[in-house]
């Protein structure tokens, strides 16, 4: 049986986020970028992708090695809205994660993106209260 994609798309990982993470397909929308970045964090080991899709000025000296370490146990992603206006885009999402003690928490964020030379890049986000 094929593995489901962690981003919650209901597609297989191979058909959904894997081509973005491997660099064999270009991300076409900010929502695809959120889904693929979530998957990179959930799986770990994809720091190169995370750094490649982060607007360089806002990456603040992060390295691919440190971004490759899965520091949370991500358990779900819900996209609450998204939009594009030319080369600017946004996505509001809620991502849930669990602690080693079994406590569930969430990150509710409205992320902003910019398309530079045809590629969507994560600029940053505002953490929202649910």
ChimeraX commands (.cxc) that place a marker at each C-alpha (Angstrom):
marker #1 position 0.00,0.00,0.00 radius 0.5
marker #1 position 1.29,3.47,-0.90 radius 0.5
marker #1 position 2.01,5.90,1.93 radius 0.5
marker #1 position -0.42,8.84,2.35 radius 0.5
marker #1 position 1.06,12.30,2.11 radius 0.5
marker #1 position 1.54,13.93,5.53 radius 0.5
marker #1 position 0.05,17.21,4.20 radius 0.5
marker #1 position -3.45,15.73,4.36 radius 0.5
marker #1 position -4.23,16.03,0.65 radius 0.5
marker #1 position -5.53,12.43,0.52 radius 0.5
marker #1 position -3.03,11.70,-2.25 radius 0.5
marker #1 position -0.03,9.43,-1.92 radius 0.5
marker #1 position 3.25,11.02,-0.85 radius 0.5
marker #1 position 4.79,10.04,-4.22 radius 0.5
marker #1 position 2.02,11.83,-6.16 radius 0.5
marker #1 position 1.73,14.85,-3.87 radius 0.5
marker #1 position 4.68,16.43,-2.03 radius 0.5
marker #1 position 7.59,14.13,-2.90 radius 0.5
marker #1 position 8.26,15.67,-6.36 radius 0.5
marker #1 position 8.47,19.14,-4.77 radius 0.5
marker #1 position 10.77,17.95,-2.00 radius 0.5
marker #1 position 13.01,16.14,-4.48 radius 0.5
marker #1 position 13.10,19.15,-6.81 radius 0.5
marker #1 position 11.59,17.29,-9.77 radius 0.5
marker #1 position 8.50,19.52,-9.85 radius 0.5
marker #1 position 8.14,23.26,-9.25 radius 0.5
marker #1 position 5.62,24.53,-6.68 radius 0.5
marker #1 position 2.86,26.39,-8.56 radius 0.5
marker #1 position 0.91,27.97,-5.70 radius 0.5
marker #1 position 1.47,29.21,-2.15 radius 0.5
marker #1 position -0.84,26.45,-0.86 radius 0.5
marker #1 position 1.34,23.80,-2.51 radius 0.5
marker #1 position 4.33,25.42,-0.86 radius 0.5
marker #1 position 2.68,25.32,2.59 radius 0.5
marker #1 position 1.72,21.67,2.09 radius 0.5
marker #1 position 5.19,20.66,0.90 radius 0.5
marker #1 position 6.99,22.67,3.63 radius 0.5
marker #1 position 4.71,21.09,6.27 radius 0.5
marker #1 position 5.58,17.67,4.87 radius 0.5
marker #1 position 9.30,18.52,4.93 radius 0.5
marker #1 position 9.05,19.46,8.61 radius 0.5
marker #1 position 6.88,16.41,9.43 radius 0.5
marker #1 position 9.24,13.92,7.80 radius 0.5
marker #1 position 12.55,15.60,8.58 radius 0.5
marker #1 position 15.55,15.29,6.30 radius 0.5
marker #1 position 14.45,17.94,3.80 radius 0.5
marker #1 position 16.35,20.98,5.06 radius 0.5
marker #1 position 17.69,21.72,1.57 radius 0.5
marker #1 position 14.12,22.08,0.29 radius 0.5
marker #1 position 13.09,24.27,3.23 radius 0.5
marker #1 position 16.07,26.57,2.73 radius 0.5
marker #1 position 15.58,26.67,-1.06 radius 0.5
marker #1 position 11.95,27.79,-0.59 radius 0.5
marker #1 position 12.67,30.39,2.11 radius 0.5
marker #1 position 13.19,34.03,1.11 radius 0.5
marker #1 position 16.95,34.36,1.82 radius 0.5
marker #1 position 16.75,37.59,3.85 radius 0.5
marker #1 position 14.21,36.08,6.27 radius 0.5
marker #1 position 15.98,32.70,6.65 radius 0.5
marker #1 position 18.16,34.45,9.28 radius 0.5
marker #1 position 21.24,32.27,8.94 radius 0.5
marker #1 position 19.44,28.92,9.20 radius 0.5
marker #1 position 21.22,25.92,7.74 radius 0.5
marker #1 position 19.90,22.95,5.79 radius 0.5
marker #1 position 21.35,20.65,8.45 radius 0.5
marker #1 position 19.41,22.23,11.30 radius 0.5
marker #1 position 16.22,22.46,9.21 radius 0.5
marker #1 position 16.49,18.74,8.42 radius 0.5
marker #1 position 15.99,17.77,12.07 radius 0.5
marker #1 position 12.38,16.88,12.88 radius 0.5
marker #1 position 11.89,18.72,16.18 radius 0.5
marker #1 position 8.12,18.19,16.49 radius 0.5
marker #1 position 5.76,15.28,15.86 radius 0.5
marker #1 position 3.42,16.97,13.34 radius 0.5
marker #1 position 0.01,15.30,13.23 radius 0.5
marker #1 position -2.18,17.33,10.88 radius 0.5
marker #1 position -2.53,20.29,8.55 radius 0.5
marker #1 position -5.70,22.24,7.84 radius 0.5
marker #1 position -5.68,24.94,5.15 radius 0.5
marker #1 position -8.16,27.66,6.16 radius 0.5
marker #1 position -7.73,30.03,3.21 radius 0.5
marker #1 position -5.31,31.22,0.54 radius 0.5
marker #1 position -4.94,33.81,-2.15 radius 0.5
marker #1 position -2.67,35.16,-4.86 radius 0.5
marker #1 position -2.33,38.69,-6.22 radius 0.5
marker #1 position 0.32,38.75,-8.94 radius 0.5
marker #1 position 3.61,37.72,-7.36 radius 0.5
marker #1 position 2.32,37.95,-3.79 radius 0.5
marker #1 position 0.41,35.23,-1.97 radius 0.5
marker #1 position -0.83,34.14,1.44 radius 0.5
marker #1 position -2.06,31.01,3.16 radius 0.5
marker #1 position -3.81,30.69,6.50 radius 0.5
marker #1 position -3.34,27.28,8.08 radius 0.5
marker #1 position -3.50,25.40,11.35 radius 0.5
marker #1 position -0.92,22.68,11.95 radius 0.5
marker #1 position -1.21,20.33,14.90 radius 0.5
marker #1 position 1.59,18.56,16.70 radius 0.5
marker #1 position 2.03,16.36,19.74 radius 0.5
marker #1 position 4.59,16.31,22.51 radius 0.5
marker #1 position 6.40,13.29,23.91 radius 0.5
marker #1 position 4.00,13.51,26.88 radius 0.5
marker #1 position 1.02,13.13,24.54 radius 0.5
marker #1 position -0.14,16.74,24.75 radius 0.5
marker #1 position -1.54,18.11,21.49 radius 0.5
marker #1 position -0.86,21.70,20.42 radius 0.5
marker #1 position -1.36,23.73,17.28 radius 0.5
marker #1 position 0.23,26.49,15.24 radius 0.5
marker #1 position -2.26,28.82,13.55 radius 0.5
marker #1 position -0.48,31.09,11.08 radius 0.5
marker #1 position -1.12,33.36,8.14 radius 0.5
marker #1 position 1.99,32.98,5.97 radius 0.5
marker #1 position 3.04,35.34,3.21 radius 0.5
marker #1 position 4.88,34.41,0.03 radius 0.5
marker #1 position 6.55,36.06,-2.93 radius 0.5
marker #1 position 7.13,34.62,-6.39 radius 0.5
marker #1 position 10.70,35.37,-7.47 radius 0.5
marker #1 position 11.95,34.24,-10.90 radius 0.5
marker #1 position 8.96,31.88,-11.15 radius 0.5
marker #1 position 9.47,30.23,-7.75 radius 0.5
marker #1 position 7.30,30.78,-4.66 radius 0.5
marker #1 position 9.27,31.63,-1.53 radius 0.5
marker #1 position 8.15,31.73,2.10 radius 0.5
marker #1 position 8.72,35.21,3.54 radius 0.5
marker #1 position 7.25,34.83,7.01 radius 0.5
marker #1 position 4.04,34.65,8.89 radius 0.5
marker #1 position 1.85,36.04,11.61 radius 0.5
marker #1 position 0.91,33.60,14.36 radius 0.5
marker #1 position -2.82,33.88,15.02 radius 0.5
marker #1 position -4.88,32.87,18.01 radius 0.5
marker #1 position -7.41,30.18,17.22 radius 0.5
marker link #1:1,2 radius 0.2
marker link #1:2,3 radius 0.2
marker link #1:3,4 radius 0.2
marker link #1:4,5 radius 0.2
marker link #1:5,6 radius 0.2
marker link #1:6,7 radius 0.2
marker link #1:7,8 radius 0.2
marker link #1:8,9 radius 0.2
marker link #1:9,10 radius 0.2
marker link #1:10,11 radius 0.2
marker link #1:11,12 radius 0.2
marker link #1:12,13 radius 0.2
marker link #1:13,14 radius 0.2
marker link #1:14,15 radius 0.2
marker link #1:15,16 radius 0.2
marker link #1:16,17 radius 0.2
marker link #1:17,18 radius 0.2
marker link #1:18,19 radius 0.2
marker link #1:19,20 radius 0.2
marker link #1:20,21 radius 0.2
marker link #1:21,22 radius 0.2
marker link #1:22,23 radius 0.2
marker link #1:23,24 radius 0.2
marker link #1:24,25 radius 0.2
marker link #1:25,26 radius 0.2
marker link #1:26,27 radius 0.2
marker link #1:27,28 radius 0.2
marker link #1:28,29 radius 0.2
marker link #1:29,30 radius 0.2
marker link #1:30,31 radius 0.2
marker link #1:31,32 radius 0.2
marker link #1:32,33 radius 0.2
marker link #1:33,34 radius 0.2
marker link #1:34,35 radius 0.2
marker link #1:35,36 radius 0.2
marker link #1:36,37 radius 0.2
marker link #1:37,38 radius 0.2
marker link #1:38,39 radius 0.2
marker link #1:39,40 radius 0.2
marker link #1:40,41 radius 0.2
marker link #1:41,42 radius 0.2
marker link #1:42,43 radius 0.2
marker link #1:43,44 radius 0.2
marker link #1:44,45 radius 0.2
marker link #1:45,46 radius 0.2
marker link #1:46,47 radius 0.2
marker link #1:47,48 radius 0.2
marker link #1:48,49 radius 0.2
marker link #1:49,50 radius 0.2
marker link #1:50,51 radius 0.2
marker link #1:51,52 radius 0.2
marker link #1:52,53 radius 0.2
marker link #1:53,54 radius 0.2
marker link #1:54,55 radius 0.2
marker link #1:55,56 radius 0.2
marker link #1:56,57 radius 0.2
marker link #1:57,58 radius 0.2
marker link #1:58,59 radius 0.2
marker link #1:59,60 radius 0.2
marker link #1:60,61 radius 0.2
marker link #1:61,62 radius 0.2
marker link #1:62,63 radius 0.2
marker link #1:63,64 radius 0.2
marker link #1:64,65 radius 0.2
marker link #1:65,66 radius 0.2
marker link #1:66,67 radius 0.2
marker link #1:67,68 radius 0.2
marker link #1:68,69 radius 0.2
marker link #1:69,70 radius 0.2
marker link #1:70,71 radius 0.2
marker link #1:71,72 radius 0.2
marker link #1:72,73 radius 0.2
marker link #1:73,74 radius 0.2
marker link #1:74,75 radius 0.2
marker link #1:75,76 radius 0.2
marker link #1:76,77 radius 0.2
marker link #1:77,78 radius 0.2
marker link #1:78,79 radius 0.2
marker link #1:79,80 radius 0.2
marker link #1:80,81 radius 0.2
marker link #1:81,82 radius 0.2
marker link #1:82,83 radius 0.2
marker link #1:83,84 radius 0.2
marker link #1:84,85 radius 0.2
marker link #1:85,86 radius 0.2
marker link #1:86,87 radius 0.2
marker link #1:87,88 radius 0.2
marker link #1:88,89 radius 0.2
marker link #1:89,90 radius 0.2
marker link #1:90,91 radius 0.2
marker link #1:91,92 radius 0.2
marker link #1:92,93 radius 0.2
marker link #1:93,94 radius 0.2
marker link #1:94,95 radius 0.2
marker link #1:95,96 radius 0.2
marker link #1:96,97 radius 0.2
marker link #1:97,98 radius 0.2
marker link #1:98,99 radius 0.2
marker link #1:99,100 radius 0.2
marker link #1:100,101 radius 0.2
marker link #1:101,102 radius 0.2
marker link #1:102,103 radius 0.2
marker link #1:103,104 radius 0.2
marker link #1:104,105 radius 0.2
marker link #1:105,106 radius 0.2
marker link #1:106,107 radius 0.2
marker link #1:107,108 radius 0.2
marker link #1:108,109 radius 0.2
marker link #1:109,110 radius 0.2
marker link #1:110,111 radius 0.2
marker link #1:111,112 radius 0.2
marker link #1:112,113 radius 0.2
marker link #1:113,114 radius 0.2
marker link #1:114,115 radius 0.2
marker link #1:115,116 radius 0.2
marker link #1:116,117 radius 0.2
marker link #1:117,118 radius 0.2
marker link #1:118,119 radius 0.2
marker link #1:119,120 radius 0.2
marker link #1:120,121 radius 0.2
marker link #1:121,122 radius 0.2
marker link #1:122,123 radius 0.2
marker link #1:123,124 radius 0.2
marker link #1:124,125 radius 0.2
marker link #1:125,126 radius 0.2
marker link #1:126,127 radius 0.2
marker link #1:127,128 radius 0.2
marker link #1:128,129 radius 0.2
marker link #1:129,130 radius 0.2
view
